Amino acid sequence: MELITELDDAYTNAAYIPGGDDYPDRWAQAAQMWRTREAHDDHARLDLPYGQGERERFDLFLPEGAPEGLVVFVHGGYWMKFDRSYWSHLAAGPVARGWAVAMPSYDLCPRVTIGEITAQIARAIDVAAGVVDGPLVLAGHSAGGHLVSRMLEPGLLDKDVAARLRKVVPISPVTDLRPLMRTSMRDDLRLSEESAVVDSPVLMAARLEVPVTVWVGADERPAFLDQARWLAEAWEAGHVEAEGRHHFDVIEPLEIGDSGLVEALIG
């Protein structure tokens, strides 16, 4: 087993973050409070379908007045955990700036492959873009950062939707899946030598010409700093290492309309 577990520690986050195990409960509570408030104010459209599956649903949060455009945020969890209900509060920053925010759930590994999740996210974006007019911005965290990066493969998104893309911001993304072949996640992620190459954004042969800013916490594990840098270098993209931020709190500035992260998205 040594061969496939040697990088487990490198890709572990919670054990290296003070109170790391408490974050999911904190996210869920903050998200529930945000959803309740927005639904009460008639600014939330919840459980909208983008496919036939139970998890093929998205929530849409709307600003006052006509939206300036649409941000789609894709959650992380190593393609194996969580759903949209943990992250609703992260819509607060863009909504305060007049943008709508869609947050999809998706099926999880090992029930499906990463490639199948990628196709689901493309459908979710196409459907959400049909609900809100204007420019389109994609953001995702960790595995979600991987998924929004993959959306720049030509042909994944509907051509009219792709034409509306203004910006993609992968946050702490996993951009090269080949190292995960040397972790115990390999089997649950249903990775093969071939799929680890095909599904890696850093190895994409072609991509849409859309501005990209790779965002990562300066205090993250070296593996995640590497993963962010690899994509920024391969794509000649913007690259921000957010001072004082680790893998779990790097997304918190999405709650603040004038934060640097929200500015990177829609500024």
SULSULGI-V41960 format. One record per helix or strand of 2 or more residues. SS is the DSSP state (hx for helix, st for strand). FROM is the first residue (numbers start at 1). TO is the last residue. If there is no record, write none. Layout:
((SS,FROM,TO) (SS,FROM,TO))
//
This chain:
((hx,2,5) (hx,9,11) (hx,14,16) (hx,20,40) (st,44,49) (st,57,61) (st,69,74) (hx,84,86) (hx,88,96) (st,100,104) (hx,114,129) (st,135,141) (hx,143,150) (hx,159,162) (st,165,171) (hx,177,182) (hx,193,198) (hx,201,203) (st,211,217) (hx,222,235) (st,238,242) (hx,252,255) (hx,260,266))
//
